[in-house]
Amino acid sequence: MNCIWFLFLVEIYTKVQQNAAIKATPAIVHFEGMEVGKTQKVVISLCNVAREVVRIHIIPPQTKEFSIKYTKGERLVPGMTMNCIIEFTADDYRYFYDAIRIHCPVSNKFI
């Protein structure tokens, strides 16, 4: 069985899941039972855990096998979540890995 991992990085792109402003749930996505040419989708949630309104910038995956779809509002108010759909389409039976980076200007921290 082939496994694919997808991480959501925090704090200058080295910390996973959360910084002072945004929390990604789930923090790591694992695609199981892949088939070549078949697209798999997973929904992740980005939640504003700060006490102030934040704007975020999502830096998409760098490989062609992964993509992200979302509807981004102007900003996230405290407690508000934004759902993103991660899509994965394998072109071969091998190990795949990528990450989504989220920039939010609150205290100069990155996800």
Secondary structure by P-SEA (a helix, b strand, c coil): cbbbbbbbcccccccccccccccccccbbbbccccccbbbbbbbbbbbcccbbbbbbbbccccccbbbbbbccccccccbbbbbbbbbbbccccccbbbbbbbbccccccc
